Amino acid sequence: MSRTATFRCAAAEARAALIDPAAALGREFEPGAIDALLKDTQGYPYFIQLYGDRLWKGSPASTITLADFRKLRPAILGDLGIYSSRDGTDAPRHASELC
């Protein structure tokens, strides 16, 4: 298996990717929700998009909160399939597939 370089967003870029579009549509992210999302996603653009989408759709209020993040996180991790290893729940058979 060969390894390739993986692009990761800097924290400021990741925050802007979530905050700016939300603000343009009259919504916002609570700082704690952003911090938790960034910790989980580790700057990977696909994960940032997935989390942002699921939080947007699953949070009814104008502010997406840390409570929303905590409530929706298990389903988001389920959507990630083998990538749920980011929280340490990967099956041993998947370990060789991860960088």
C-alpha positions, 0 to 999 in steps of 0.5 A: 500500500502506498501513502499519499499526501493528504490535504487538511484545512488549517483551523481558521480555514475550517472555521470559515468554511462553516461559519461564513456560509451559515452567517450568509444564510442567517445561522451560526455555530456556537463556538463549542460546536465548532471546537468539537467538530474540528477535534473530530474532523482533524481538518479533513475537508470531507469530514468537515463537509459531512459534519457541517451538513448533518449538523445543519440539517439536524439542528432546527434552531438558528444557532447550531449548538454543542448539544446539537453536536453531541446529539447528532455525533453518533449518527454522523460517525455511523455515516463515516463507516470505517472512518469512525476509527477517528474516535477509536472504534475501528474494527481490527480488520480495518486497521491496515486500511487506515493511514 
